[in-house]
């Protein structure tokens, strides 16, 4: 007798119960013979995915002693990975972002069904090649962790799509001005854009900045005129998060913002009504549209813009790389062609 299918989402249509009560359409979780209401409307797919992820974490784990991939659900392996490793991962947020999509797609599958063809199908289903690759990297990590800790007779191979070419989209001075103007009525977004343009700080570190020294987030030291991108106790990753001096044109804005926030006891540089901003959602899209920019302009575009401007203005590659928190190799490979001295000798040799 085969094991029941794993938990998965199902959109239950509107219906009338025997009691005569009308029930609107909503997402539910099917887990074998069991159904669980998520409370999410048909439009709230992200909320339903989160509910499925939380349900999986509460209720599912791989069968003890089972080693054959045909008897272990993919969702069970993911649940074990999150339970064992999530608190130690440097980028647990990326795992949390990937898991709902993985669970939704692989919910009915056993590990033996993780094949190259099925992985390519996942990439098509996901739609975004870069996001699909990150998701599949999480799946591969989960499978490898399970094998190391509990053992598998055979280890499925997760086939990854090729890496996407680095995005080259950056803002001209006029485009940056338009974006800032469009965000002028949204203080937290306006701060985010201005600091991002002047520092090239990655979005996650930028949103975490505080006014006071912190062990778990970066912070702004206005006395020394330095921004620390990483708290002292934050786990180091392969992404450089070096401190950098505050640009002279940004400094007055930071001083003014701090004085305003200090009156209300606000600790976060970028905040919404005093609370930290975890992720930019509708505000970014609204401002981008108002500025007449396309959907290729993402929050990460601010980092591309800062790097491009530094190169265009002839800043030394080593100094620019340290300022941005990236390697000189990456800076030269992705942005080096913007430098006025790029292949200058070769150009003048003819």
C-alpha positions as CSV (number, residue, x, y, z in Angstrom):
1,X,0.0,0.0,0.0
2,X,1.5,3.3,-1.1
3,X,1.9,6.2,1.3
4,X,-0.6,9.2,1.0
5,X,0.3,12.2,-1.0
6,X,2.0,15.1,0.7
7,X,0.3,18.3,1.7
8,X,-0.7,20.7,-1.1
9,X,-2.8,23.7,-1.9
10,X,-6.3,23.4,-3.4
11,X,-8.6,26.3,-4.3
12,X,-12.0,25.3,-3.0
13,X,-14.8,27.0,-4.9
14,X,-17.6,28.9,-3.2
15,X,-20.3,26.5,-1.9
16,X,-23.3,26.2,0.4
17,X,-23.0,23.9,3.4
18,X,-25.8,21.6,4.5
19,X,-26.7,24.0,7.2
20,X,-27.4,26.6,4.5
21,X,-24.3,28.7,5.4
22,X,-22.6,30.2,2.3
23,X,-18.9,29.7,2.2
24,X,-16.7,31.9,-0.2
25,X,-14.0,30.4,-2.3
26,X,-10.7,30.0,-0.4
27,X,-7.4,28.1,-0.4
28,X,-7.3,24.9,1.6
29,X,-4.5,22.4,2.4
30,X,-5.1,18.8,1.4
31,X,-3.0,16.3,3.3
32,X,-4.2,12.8,2.4
33,X,-7.8,12.5,3.8
34,X,-7.3,15.6,5.9
35,X,-8.2,19.2,4.8
36,X,-7.2,22.4,6.6
37,X,-8.6,25.8,5.9
38,X,-6.0,28.6,5.4
39,X,-8.4,31.5,5.6
40,X,-6.9,32.9,2.4
41,X,-9.0,34.2,-0.4
42,X,-8.4,33.2,-4.0
43,X,-6.4,36.4,-4.5
44,X,-4.1,35.7,-1.6
45,X,-1.9,33.0,-3.0
46,X,1.2,34.2,-1.2
47,X,-0.7,34.0,2.1
48,X,-1.8,30.5,1.2
49,X,1.7,29.4,0.4
50,X,2.9,30.7,3.8
51,X,0.1,28.8,5.5
52,X,1.2,25.6,3.7
53,X,4.8,26.2,4.7
54,X,3.8,26.7,8.4
55,X,1.6,23.6,8.3
56,X,4.4,21.6,6.9
57,X,6.8,22.7,9.6
58,X,4.3,21.8,12.4
59,X,3.2,18.4,11.1
60,X,5.6,16.7,8.8
61,X,8.9,14.9,9.2
62,X,10.4,12.1,7.2
63,X,9.7,8.5,8.6
64,X,12.4,7.4,11.0
65,X,14.7,4.8,9.6
66,X,13.4,5.2,6.0
67,X,16.3,5.4,3.5
68,X,14.8,4.8,0.1
69,X,13.9,7.9,-2.0
70,X,10.7,6.2,-3.2
71,X,9.4,6.2,0.4
72,X,10.3,9.8,1.4
73,X,8.3,12.8,0.3
74,X,10.2,15.9,-0.9
75,X,8.1,18.0,1.5
76,X,9.3,15.9,4.4
77,X,12.9,16.5,3.6
78,X,12.3,20.2,3.3
79,X,10.6,20.2,6.7
80,X,13.6,18.4,8.3
81,X,16.0,20.9,6.7
82,X,14.1,23.9,8.1
83,X,13.8,22.3,11.5
84,X,17.5,21.4,11.7
85,X,19.2,24.2,9.9
86,X,17.1,27.3,9.6
87,X,18.4,28.9,12.8
88,X,22.0,28.6,11.7
89,X,21.7,29.7,8.1
90,X,23.2,33.1,7.2
91,X,20.4,33.8,4.7
92,X,17.4,32.0,6.3
93,X,15.2,34.6,4.6
94,X,16.0,33.2,1.2
95,X,15.1,29.7,2.3
96,X,11.9,31.0,3.8
97,X,11.1,32.6,0.5
98,X,11.8,29.5,-1.6
99,X,10.1,26.9,0.6
100,X,6.4,27.8,-0.2
101,X,7.1,27.5,-3.9
102,X,9.0,24.2,-3.5
103,X,6.2,22.8,-1.3
104,X,3.5,23.8,-3.7
105,X,5.2,22.2,-6.7
106,X,6.7,19.1,-5.1
107,X,4.0,18.4,-2.6
108,X,2.9,15.2,-4.3
109,X,6.3,13.9,-5.2
110,X,8.8,11.5,-3.6
111,X,12.5,12.0,-3.7
112,X,12.8,9.4,-6.4
113,X,10.8,11.8,-8.7
114,X,13.5,14.5,-8.4
115,X,14.9,14.2,-11.9
116,X,16.4,16.5,-14.5
117,X,13.2,16.6,-16.4
118,X,11.1,17.4,-13.3
119,X,13.6,20.1,-12.3
120,X,13.3,21.7,-15.8
121,X,9.5,21.5,-15.4
122,X,9.9,23.4,-12.1
123,X,11.9,26.2,-13.9
124,X,9.1,26.5,-16.4
125,X,6.4,26.5,-13.7
126,X,8.2,29.1,-11.6
127,X,8.6,31.4,-14.6
128,X,11.6,33.3,-13.2
129,X,14.9,31.5,-14.0
130,X,16.9,33.2,-11.3
131,X,14.3,32.5,-8.6
132,X,13.9,28.9,-9.8
133,X,17.6,28.4,-9.5
134,X,17.7,29.8,-5.9
135,X,14.7,27.5,-5.0
136,X,16.4,24.4,-6.5
137,X,19.6,25.3,-4.6
138,X,17.6,25.2,-1.4
139,X,16.1,21.8,-2.5
140,X,19.6,20.5,-3.2
141,X,20.8,21.7,0.2
142,X,17.8,20.0,1.9
143,X,18.5,16.7,0.2
144,X,22.2,16.8,1.0
145,X,21.5,17.6,4.6
146,X,19.1,14.8,5.0
147,X,21.6,12.4,3.4
148,X,24.4,13.5,5.7
149,X,22.3,13.3,8.9
150,X,19.9,10.3,8.2
151,X,21.3,8.5,5.1
152,X,19.7,7.8,1.7
153,X,20.3,4.7,-0.3
154,X,20.7,6.9,-3.4
155,X,20.9,10.7,-3.5
156,X,18.8,12.4,-6.2
157,X,20.6,14.9,-8.3
158,X,19.0,18.4,-8.5
159,X,19.5,19.8,-12.0
160,X,20.0,23.6,-11.9
161,X,19.3,26.0,-14.8
162,X,22.3,28.1,-16.0
163,X,23.0,31.2,-14.0
164,X,21.4,34.3,-15.5
165,X,23.7,37.0,-16.8
166,X,24.1,39.8,-14.2
167,X,21.6,42.6,-14.7
168,X,23.0,45.7,-16.2
169,X,20.0,48.1,-15.6
170,X,21.1,51.3,-13.9
171,X,19.5,54.7,-13.6
172,X,20.6,57.9,-15.3
173,X,20.7,61.0,-13.2
174,X,17.4,62.1,-14.7
175,X,15.8,58.7,-13.9
176,X,17.1,58.8,-10.3
177,X,15.7,62.3,-9.9
178,X,12.3,61.2,-11.2
179,X,12.2,58.2,-8.9
180,X,13.1,60.4,-5.9
181,X,10.4,62.9,-6.9
182,X,7.8,60.1,-7.2
183,X,8.6,58.9,-3.7
184,X,8.6,62.3,-2.0
185,X,5.2,61.5,-0.2
186,X,6.4,58.2,1.1
187,X,9.2,58.9,3.6
188,X,10.5,55.4,4.2
189,X,10.8,54.8,0.4
190,X,12.4,58.2,-0.2
191,X,15.0,57.4,2.4
192,X,15.6,54.0,1.0
193,X,16.2,55.3,-2.5
194,X,18.4,58.2,-1.5
195,X,20.7,56.0,0.7
196,X,20.7,53.2,-1.9
197,X,21.8,55.6,-4.7
198,X,24.6,57.2,-2.6
199,X,26.0,54.0,-1.0
200,X,25.0,51.0,-3.2
201,X,24.2,49.0,0.0
202,X,22.2,45.8,-0.6
203,X,18.5,46.1,0.1
204,X,18.4,43.8,3.1
205,X,21.3,45.5,4.9
206,X,19.9,49.0,4.0
207,X,16.5,48.2,5.5
208,X,18.2,47.0,8.7
209,X,20.2,50.2,9.4
210,X,19.7,51.7,12.8
211,X,20.8,55.0,14.4
212,X,22.4,53.3,17.4
213,X,25.3,50.8,17.5
214,X,23.8,47.3,17.0
215,X,25.1,43.8,17.3
216,X,22.6,42.3,14.9
217,X,22.1,45.0,12.2
218,X,24.2,47.7,10.5
219,X,24.1,51.2,11.9
220,X,24.9,54.8,11.1
221,X,27.7,56.5,13.0
222,X,27.2,60.2,12.3
223,X,30.0,61.3,14.6
224,X,32.6,59.3,12.7
225,X,30.6,59.7,9.5
226,X,30.7,56.0,8.7
227,X,28.0,53.5,7.9
228,X,28.5,50.0,9.2
229,X,26.6,47.5,7.0
230,X,26.8,44.6,9.4
231,X,26.3,44.2,13.2
232,X,29.2,42.9,15.2
233,X,27.4,39.6,16.0
234,X,25.9,39.1,12.5
235,X,27.1,35.9,10.8
236,X,29.6,36.6,8.0
237,X,28.6,35.5,4.5
238,X,30.5,35.4,1.2
239,X,29.0,38.9,0.5
240,X,31.3,41.6,1.6
241,X,29.7,44.1,4.0
242,X,32.5,46.5,4.6
243,X,32.0,49.8,6.5
244,X,32.2,52.9,4.3
245,X,32.4,56.7,4.8
246,X,29.2,58.7,4.4
247,X,29.1,60.8,1.2
248,X,29.1,64.5,1.9
249,X,25.9,65.0,-0.1
250,X,24.1,62.3,1.9
251,X,25.3,63.4,5.3
252,X,22.9,66.4,5.8
253,X,19.9,64.2,5.0
254,X,21.0,61.7,7.6
255,X,21.5,64.3,10.2
256,X,18.1,65.8,9.6
257,X,16.4,62.4,9.6
258,X,18.1,61.4,12.9
259,X,17.0,64.6,14.6
260,X,13.4,64.0,13.5
261,X,13.5,60.4,14.6
262,X,15.2,61.1,17.9
263,X,12.2,63.2,19.0
264,X,9.9,60.1,18.7
265,X,12.5,57.6,20.0
266,X,12.7,55.9,16.6
267,X,15.7,53.6,16.2
268,X,15.5,52.6,12.6
269,X,16.8,54.7,9.7
270,X,14.2,53.4,7.3
271,X,10.9,52.9,9.1
272,X,7.1,53.0,8.6
273,X,5.4,54.8,11.5
274,X,8.3,53.9,13.8
275,X,8.5,50.2,12.9
276,X,11.3,48.7,10.7
277,X,10.4,48.0,7.1
278,X,11.0,44.4,6.3
279,X,10.3,44.5,2.6
280,X,9.3,47.1,0.0
281,X,6.0,46.1,-1.6
282,X,3.5,48.3,-3.2
283,X,5.3,51.6,-2.5
284,X,8.2,50.7,-4.8
285,X,5.9,49.6,-7.6
286,X,3.8,52.7,-7.3
287,X,6.7,55.1,-7.3
288,X,8.4,53.3,-10.2
289,X,5.3,53.6,-12.3
290,X,4.8,57.2,-11.4
291,X,8.4,57.9,-12.5
292,X,7.7,56.3,-15.8
293,X,10.2,53.4,-15.2
294,X,9.7,49.8,-16.3
295,X,9.5,46.7,-14.1
296,X,13.2,46.0,-14.9
297,X,13.9,48.7,-12.2
298,X,14.0,46.8,-8.9
299,X,15.4,47.9,-5.5
300,X,18.7,46.2,-6.4
301,X,19.0,48.6,-9.4
302,X,20.1,51.2,-6.8
303,X,23.2,49.1,-6.2
304,X,23.9,48.8,-9.9
305,X,23.4,52.5,-10.3
306,X,25.9,53.4,-7.5
307,X,28.5,51.1,-9.0
308,X,28.0,52.4,-12.5
309,X,28.2,56.0,-11.4
310,X,31.5,55.4,-9.5
311,X,33.0,53.8,-12.6
312,X,31.7,56.6,-14.9
313,X,33.4,59.1,-12.7
314,X,36.7,57.4,-12.9
315,X,37.0,56.2,-9.3
316,X,39.8,53.7,-8.7
317,X,38.5,50.1,-8.9
318,X,39.9,49.0,-5.6
319,X,38.5,52.0,-3.8
320,X,35.1,51.7,-5.5
321,X,34.9,48.0,-4.7
322,X,35.7,48.5,-1.0
323,X,33.1,51.3,-0.8
324,X,30.4,49.1,-2.4
325,X,31.3,45.9,-0.5
326,X,32.2,43.7,-3.5
327,X,35.3,42.2,-4.9
328,X,37.4,44.1,-7.4
329,X,37.0,41.2,-9.8
330,X,33.2,41.5,-9.7
331,X,33.3,45.3,-10.1
332,X,35.5,45.1,-13.1
333,X,33.7,42.2,-14.7
334,X,30.2,43.7,-14.4
335,X,30.8,47.5,-14.3
336,X,34.3,48.0,-15.5
337,X,33.3,49.0,-19.1
338,X,31.8,52.2,-17.7
339,X,35.2,53.5,-16.5
340,X,36.7,56.2,-18.8
341,X,40.0,54.3,-18.8
342,X,38.4,51.0,-19.9
343,X,40.7,49.5,-22.5
344,X,42.1,53.0,-23.1
345,X,45.6,51.8,-24.2
346,X,44.0,49.3,-26.7
347,X,41.7,52.0,-28.1
348,X,44.6,54.5,-28.6
349,X,46.9,51.9,-30.1
350,X,45.4,52.3,-33.6
